[in-house]
Amino acid sequence: MAKKKSPPKKSPTKQRAKAEAAVAAEVLSYDAVAQEELLPGGDRVRLTFRIVLSRRLAEALSAEATRRDMNLATLVTEVLGMTAAKAMHAGGR
């Protein structure tokens, strides 16, 4: 009976480099957010940026915000928060 080949294992060097990159990303993100305006309560920061969306997507987001009786910025903040929570959960953090 033929023995199945197991997938090649990552070398310890590659695993270490990946772990170091993850730590570096955490440090860089902490430093970047630390420079932002801290809001009262101490758990939130104000991030200001522009995004470019297709007109179709912008209209769909605006319509959804209107249906939920909220402004567009609040809806986008909610969507980003849910997406980040899913990513953190999937990453095991």
Backbone bond lengths (Angstrom), bond angles and torsions (degrees), N, CA, C in turn:
res aa  C-N    CA-C-N  psi(-1)  N-CA   C-N-CA  omega(-1)  CA-C   N-CA-C  phi
1 M - - - 1.450 - - 1.524 108.18 -
2 A 1.341 116.36 132.82 1.463 121.26 -177.87 1.528 109.61 -75.19
3 K 1.282 113.98 138.28 1.466 120.08 179.94 1.524 108.51 -88.71
4 K 1.354 115.64 134.57 1.459 119.97 179.34 1.517 109.35 -72.28
5 K 1.321 114.26 140.58 1.458 118.86 176.57 1.517 108.72 -80.04
6 S 1.312 115.78 133.60 1.464 119.02 176.48 1.522 108.30 -84.07
7 P 1.342 116.34 151.23 1.465 118.49 179.79 1.526 110.02 -62.81
8 P 1.308 116.36 148.80 1.460 118.52 -179.53 1.530 110.37 -62.26
9 K 1.319 114.38 138.36 1.460 119.46 179.48 1.519 109.30 -83.49
10 K 1.335 114.93 147.78 1.459 119.60 177.14 1.519 108.48 -70.24
11 S 1.289 114.40 141.69 1.451 118.31 178.64 1.523 109.41 -71.59
12 P 1.325 118.01 151.25 1.462 120.86 178.65 1.531 111.84 -56.65
13 T 1.326 116.72 -32.52 1.462 120.06 179.51 1.521 110.83 -65.65
14 K 1.336 117.50 -43.27 1.460 120.98 178.79 1.523 110.43 -66.42
15 Q 1.333 117.71 -40.21 1.462 121.01 178.92 1.526 110.24 -63.77
16 R 1.313 116.84 -42.30 1.464 121.24 179.68 1.524 110.48 -65.09
17 A 1.334 116.94 -41.26 1.463 121.02 179.62 1.524 110.62 -64.15
18 K 1.330 117.17 -39.63 1.456 120.91 178.93 1.536 110.19 -65.94
19 A 1.313 116.96 -42.53 1.471 120.73 178.62 1.527 110.79 -64.33
20 E 1.319 116.62 -41.75 1.465 120.31 178.81 1.526 111.15 -65.42
21 A 1.330 117.27 -37.25 1.465 120.75 178.47 1.524 110.58 -65.71
22 A 1.333 116.78 -38.50 1.465 120.52 178.24 1.520 110.53 -64.41
23 V 1.329 117.17 -42.27 1.463 121.12 178.24 1.525 109.74 -64.84
24 A 1.321 117.08 -43.09 1.467 120.60 179.29 1.523 110.45 -61.50
25 A 1.321 118.00 -40.31 1.463 121.45 178.72 1.526 110.43 -63.12
26 E 1.326 117.40 -40.41 1.464 121.07 179.01 1.526 111.02 -64.29
27 V 1.317 116.74 -42.76 1.469 120.95 -179.79 1.526 110.32 -66.08
28 L 1.327 116.84 -44.95 1.463 120.39 179.70 1.524 111.63 -63.31
29 S 1.322 117.06 -41.66 1.464 119.51 -179.66 1.522 110.60 -67.60
30 Y 1.327 117.66 -38.15 1.472 121.01 177.38 1.525 109.98 -61.32
31 D 1.324 116.32 -46.57 1.465 120.35 -179.94 1.527 111.66 -63.35
32 A 1.319 117.38 -40.19 1.467 120.95 -179.08 1.525 110.93 -65.25
33 V 1.319 117.33 -43.58 1.462 121.15 -178.56 1.525 110.76 -73.46
34 A 1.317 117.97 -30.26 1.463 121.39 -179.62 1.527 111.52 -61.49
35 Q 1.325 117.86 -23.68 1.463 121.76 -179.20 1.527 112.69 -84.57
36 E 1.324 118.07 -8.27 1.463 121.54 -177.43 1.524 111.18 -82.41
37 E 1.325 115.21 162.16 1.466 121.66 -179.62 1.529 110.15 -66.73
38 L 1.317 116.62 124.55 1.453 122.66 177.97 1.526 108.57 -84.86
39 L 1.333 117.09 130.28 1.457 121.60 -179.56 1.526 109.66 -90.62
40 P 1.323 117.60 158.22 1.464 120.16 178.60 1.524 110.80 -53.18
41 G 1.301 116.56 139.55 1.458 121.82 -176.62 1.519 111.03 105.05
42 G 1.330 117.07 -24.75 1.451 122.09 172.93 1.507 117.57 78.89
43 D 1.340 118.56 -1.58 1.454 119.30 -177.01 1.527 112.76 -107.49
44 R 1.329 117.31 -2.51 1.462 120.52 -177.16 1.523 109.92 -130.56
45 V 1.328 115.21 147.61 1.465 121.42 176.52 1.518 108.58 -124.48
46 R 1.318 115.59 154.52 1.467 120.70 178.48 1.528 107.93 -94.39
47 L 1.322 115.93 118.31 1.457 122.59 174.41 1.523 107.49 -108.80
48 T 1.289 116.69 129.00 1.458 120.77 179.43 1.519 108.55 -118.96
49 F 1.323 116.02 123.51 1.452 120.54 177.92 1.517 109.43 -156.27
50 R 1.301 116.14 165.02 1.463 122.36 176.14 1.516 108.19 -110.99
51 I 1.310 114.05 146.26 1.457 118.91 174.96 1.525 108.79 -124.72
52 V 1.300 115.98 152.35 1.457 121.26 177.80 1.523 106.92 -110.77
53 L 1.334 115.09 120.77 1.457 121.60 -179.18 1.522 109.11 -124.08
54 S 1.302 115.59 157.04 1.461 117.96 171.35 1.522 107.56 -66.94
55 R 1.316 115.78 153.00 1.471 119.62 178.66 1.530 109.69 -56.97
56 R 1.321 116.44 -40.52 1.465 121.23 -178.56 1.528 111.23 -59.94
57 L 1.324 117.12 -45.95 1.456 120.93 179.82 1.531 110.88 -67.65
58 A 1.321 117.34 -42.10 1.468 120.96 178.68 1.522 110.70 -60.46
59 E 1.326 117.21 -41.77 1.463 120.83 178.98 1.525 111.02 -66.93
60 A 1.331 116.64 -39.64 1.462 120.16 179.25 1.533 110.76 -64.84
61 L 1.337 116.95 -42.86 1.464 120.15 177.55 1.525 111.35 -64.28
62 S 1.318 116.06 -42.10 1.464 120.38 179.01 1.527 110.90 -63.10
63 A 1.323 117.42 -41.74 1.462 121.08 178.26 1.522 110.98 -63.86
64 E 1.327 116.54 -41.85 1.472 120.62 178.74 1.527 110.80 -63.83
65 A 1.327 117.02 -41.75 1.463 120.66 177.48 1.525 110.24 -61.78
66 T 1.313 117.43 -41.90 1.464 121.67 178.87 1.523 110.77 -63.14
67 R 1.342 117.14 -44.30 1.468 120.54 178.14 1.525 111.84 -60.31
68 R 1.333 116.09 -35.52 1.475 120.29 -179.40 1.527 112.53 -87.36
69 D 1.312 116.84 1.51 1.464 122.77 -179.20 1.537 110.98 56.82
70 M 1.327 115.17 48.93 1.465 121.02 176.42 1.517 108.36 -139.13
71 N 1.326 116.31 163.84 1.461 117.69 178.11 1.524 109.68 -83.71
72 L 1.304 115.56 164.89 1.466 121.70 -175.05 1.525 112.28 -61.17
73 A 1.325 116.76 -41.31 1.472 119.94 -179.42 1.526 110.98 -62.21
74 T 1.319 117.54 -38.54 1.465 120.87 178.69 1.521 110.78 -65.77
75 L 1.330 116.51 -41.79 1.461 120.48 178.41 1.530 110.72 -62.64
76 V 1.320 116.76 -45.86 1.466 120.27 -179.38 1.534 110.08 -63.31
77 T 1.322 117.31 -40.17 1.463 121.06 177.28 1.527 110.22 -60.99
78 E 1.320 116.97 -42.36 1.465 121.50 178.62 1.525 111.31 -63.10
79 V 1.325 116.35 -45.74 1.468 120.85 -179.86 1.532 110.65 -62.72
80 L 1.327 116.78 -44.46 1.467 120.05 178.67 1.528 110.81 -62.39
81 G 1.319 116.95 -41.10 1.463 120.66 179.21 1.520 112.18 -62.59
82 M 1.346 116.86 -43.78 1.464 120.43 178.77 1.526 110.92 -64.85
83 T 1.322 116.03 -40.92 1.465 120.29 -179.75 1.525 110.81 -65.13
84 A 1.325 116.64 -43.06 1.465 120.33 179.14 1.521 110.80 -65.34
85 A 1.330 117.42 -39.72 1.466 120.67 178.99 1.528 110.70 -62.62
86 K 1.334 116.74 -41.81 1.464 119.91 177.63 1.518 111.33 -64.05
87 A 1.329 116.47 -41.33 1.467 120.61 -179.97 1.525 110.66 -64.63
88 M 1.321 117.15 -42.20 1.471 119.93 179.83 1.532 110.09 -66.84
89 H 1.333 117.00 -38.30 1.461 120.50 178.94 1.528 110.64 -66.26
90 A 1.322 116.64 -43.13 1.464 121.39 -179.68 1.521 111.37 -66.97
91 G 1.331 116.24 -32.45 1.461 120.39 -179.89 1.500 113.91 -81.69
92 G 1.340 117.58 -4.25 1.458 120.64 178.38 1.504 114.25 75.53
93 R 1.316 116.73 24.14 1.462 119.17 -179.20 1.492 111.82 -88.38
